[in-house]
């Protein structure tokens, strides 16, 4: 969480009056980011299947796998900053339904990245330190990734797509 908040400070320095879009607010990280930022900024949160608690915020149900719905929603919200925290995070579910995992974690990320580029919004992509194999205790961003499972593989593919579509995006690999 601390890494994400430091990344947010960096993004806010680049955009003095931000309107934020946070994807995945029904998840732990997305919800906590939403809660910590909603009193200071205009924040809209998206969720897929499970709405967050209806307390003090604007929420939008959005299937990020649908490029037309993603485009419509992002154009309507017009954020300056997009924090893409949505993902299918269960390694077991990703292995059991590889198609859903790829659509959610890669194609959904492509849809978000394309729209961030289209509206010239800063993009913060939340990835995972599990793109590494864990054989060492410390990795740098220059170390070659070595994902061990399908969840990790989709998150790495999402990173690669983000880099290709929005070269100035910020990618944060959280534990």
Order of alpha helices (4+ residues) and beta strands (2+ residues): alpha-beta-alpha-beta-beta-alpha-beta-alpha-alpha-alpha-beta-alpha-beta
